[in-house]
Amino acid sequence: MKKTSIVMAVIILLPLSFAGITPQNGQDLFQKALAKERAEGNLDGAIELYKRIIQNFAGDRALAAKALIQLGKCYEKLGKSEARNAYSRVLQDYGDQSQQVEEARARLASLGSAGSEPRLGAADGENTGLTFRKIEIPKQKISTHLARLSPDGKKMICLDEPDKKAGYGLYVVDLSSGQRKALVEDVQAQTYIFFEWSPDGKKIVYKHGRSEIRAIDSDGGEPKTLWSSADSKESVYLFDWSQDGRSILLGIANETDGVAQMAILDSSGGEPRIVLAGKYDEFDNYPQFSPDGASIVGQRTKGGNTDVYVWTVDGKQEIRLTEHPAIDSQPFWSPDGKSIVFMSDREKTEDLWAIPMQGIQPAGAPVRIKRNLGKNTRLTDFTANGTLTMFMFSEGMSDDLFVLSVDPLTGEAQGRFLPFAKYPTPFPGSWSPDGKRMAYTSRKGDIRLPGIFIGQGGEQEDEEIPVPNYFVANIEWSGDGQSLVFPGWDPERRLGIFRVSLKDFKVEPVLPVGQTSPGLAGAFVVNLRWLPRAKVFSFDKLDGKNKCREVYQMDSEGRNVRLMTDRIIADVWTCPSPDGRCLAYLEARELKLWSLEENKFLTTLVQFPEGQPYEGPAWSPEGLHIAWKDKKQLKVFSLRESTSRVLAEAGENSEIGGVPYFGGLAWSPDGRAIAYVLQIISTGSKPRSEVWTVPASGGAPRKISDAPASHPVLGPLAWHPSGKMILASGKTPGSESRMFEHWALENFLPKPKAGK
């Protein structure tokens, strides 16, 4: 028997011996990988060892996180985009490893802005002497895409918040001194770019309201109206200011007949002259003048194909510059008129390309000049010296989901917050009926429609549910757990509520809006919620101003659609009770209650002060109590007794609450406790959050956990149906400020060949 055991042991060890590897621990393997990477320069060999560490020693979280960092560095050296995946996995799976998380974020930042694809390697023919730098805007309060560099590159005009009042204004910021000057107050920021510098930088033209074009000196003064459309059906868009200073390029869209017009307005005012007209969806970006002002470059979509076109300003000639099945978009004419740059995904990544030009005719084939700028990059302008500016943006509220185990009897936390979802998501999703899976939406950091993902926590990958070209607003599970239901629109832009099967991924309409009920025609449906005690879905219908006017309920099969009320005006989504009898809503900063049974107003719970963000309330499981907070107090209102009582109060240097609209507040499934977020706001310290619970019947609040070290700012909370877990969304400090970043690309155009 002993001889047999020895022989078997030899057989078991043979594969390792032939591979030149002997059994070793994770640290030994890590040192061997480092040696291959640094001493031998064998990056492929190092990558294989790092992958083995991550797979075989996942229980050693510190080691696995370190291996992921080194794996990403190896990919970087090889110029491979897998580097971002490695660093992103550190953030998603190893949020508790603070040192590695910090390094991963730094490496991601070096590859590009948050949410962008990595900019690795150089394209064939790319000028390696180019400069790619981030533009920091001094004293800017908010992160916005609405910012433009002046023609001389010394100033920035941007949308920002006023110092002493609500709303938004236009500000000119000196990039060297940081001096910030208010230019226009109380502007309406509704479009992609709604202002332009004059070529000499002395004036700024901007859009006021829906259809008025105004001009103002860049040093300030009184604005002058240049033109305003008299047609209430038209929206006006501001595109460009010609280099000779004489003409302003506009877009005029008629929302009724779906026609878009390109027009030229004299910079001194008057009536615009129509250059080109077509279907609204043919012109999907911002056209620009040529340097001599004789022509216009833009993108146009015909037959489903988007390419770059040039039109003469008299509208008599159209020249198609590109003809490729890929999307060629965002064209800009270089200041010397010798090139047109544009973005294209023809090489499977979002690259910057250039077409050599001779007048309005192409002088050669397009060449790729900068690889992989990222899908979330939008070009904005050329400065006079040839600097190309752009902005990049992330998903927005790119929160990560974490889960905290809780003893349902004692309410004590068991351990710490651990990462749950693999991808960033704006808010917690929906638990499956059996409580084993979570469905949530994510754009994965790209400019894409929100995708549906299902996660179970742990190490396994989250599953993406294919719903190609559908827009998904939010998700709920069907009662049997075999499908997901969501409001949104289909690939033909038909609004409604849809169901996707988890067996065959077939998508079908549950409620085709406009076909089931005449009152729903043309409406946008949001806020789909399953009300467990009423066993119905609730949803809101939005009017044209995005205020909830009507609330409906329907059964699980999309039948028996009932209008519950059309008499409220709500500023954000409504919050129905679990029994479907009442709902909470916000109107003019007042949190109110409405009876759906009697279709009448019940009471006002609280008036939020000006400047304080509204945060969502939480209903008790039986629907007879509702909890809310106002930074310093957590209160509960009883519908039976029509009385309120204070359950918890915030101390000095702390506030109760999460992020606006989705409050850090959740009622336990058994109704015995309320969990809430306490934000610590001590002067001079970084913001951080704590999770507390308080008995719903009254008693002493207690802290049960700190936020994850990697994501110290918590937002929405949600209990697991079993009461054994609390789900929380967390973000890093300043993550909202990284939503938009502005960048400049210099010295990048192809150099002319010798002798030319």
Sequence and secondary structure as in RCSB ss.txt:
>XXXX:A:sequence
MKKTSIVMAVIILLPLSFAGITPQNGQDLFQKALAKERAEGNLDGAIELYKRIIQNFAGDRALAAKALIQLGKCY
EKLGKSEARNAYSRVLQDYGDQSQQVEEARARLASLGSAGSEPRLGAADGENTGLTFRKIEIPKQKISTHLARLS
PDGKKMICLDEPDKKAGYGLYVVDLSSGQRKALVEDVQAQTYIFFEWSPDGKKIVYKHGRSEIRAIDSDGGEPKT
LWSSADSKESVYLFDWSQDGRSILLGIANETDGVAQMAILDSSGGEPRIVLAGKYDEFDNYPQFSPDGASIVGQR
TKGGNTDVYVWTVDGKQEIRLTEHPAIDSQPFWSPDGKSIVFMSDREKTEDLWAIPMQGIQPAGAPVRIKRNLGK
NTRLTDFTANGTLTMFMFSEGMSDDLFVLSVDPLTGEAQGRFLPFAKYPTPFPGSWSPDGKRMAYTSRKGDIRLP
GIFIGQGGEQEDEEIPVPNYFVANIEWSGDGQSLVFPGWDPERRLGIFRVSLKDFKVEPVLPVGQTSPGLAGAFV
VNLRWLPRAKVFSFDKLDGKNKCREVYQMDSEGRNVRLMTDRIIADVWTCPSPDGRCLAYLEARELKLWSLEENK
FLTTLVQFPEGQPYEGPAWSPEGLHIAWKDKKQLKVFSLRESTSRVLAEAGENSEIGGVPYFGGLAWSPDGRAIA
YVLQIISTGSKPRSEVWTVPASGGAPRKISDAPASHPVLGPLAWHPSGKMILASGKTPGSESRMFEHWALENFLP
KPKAGK
>XXXX:A:secstr
 HHHHHHHHHHHHHHHHHTT     HHHHHHHHHIIIIIS  HHHHHHHHHHHHHH TTSHHHHHHHHHHHHHHH
HHTT THHHHHHHHHHHH TT HHHHHHHHHHHHHHSSTT     S  TT  TT EEEEE  TT  S  S EEE 
TTSSEEEEEE  SSSSS EEEEEETTT  EEEEEES    SS  EEE TTSSEEEEEETTTEEEEEETT    EE
EEE   TTEEEEEEEE TTSSEEEEEEEETTTTEEEEEEEETT S  EEEEEEEGGG  S  EE TTSSEEEEEE
EETTEEEEEEEETTS  EEE    SS EEEEEE TTSSEEEEEE TTSS EEEEEEEETTEE S  EEEE    T
TEEEEEE TTS EEEEEE  SS BEEEEEEB TTT  B S  EE  SS BSS  EE TTSS EEEEE TTSSS  
EEEEE SSSS  EEE  TT EE   EE TTSSEEEEEEE TT  EEEEEEETTT  EEEEEETTTS GGGTT EE
EEEEEETTTTEEEEEEE TTS EEEEEEE TTS S EEEES   BSS  EE TTSSEEEEEETTEEEEEETTTTE
EEEEEEE  TT      EE TTSSEEEEE BSEEEEEETTTTEEEEEEE  TTEEE  BTTB SEEE TTSSEEE
EEEEE  TTS  EEEEEEEETTS   EEEEE  TTS EEEEEEE TTSSEEEEEEE TTTTTTSEEEEEEES S 
   TT 
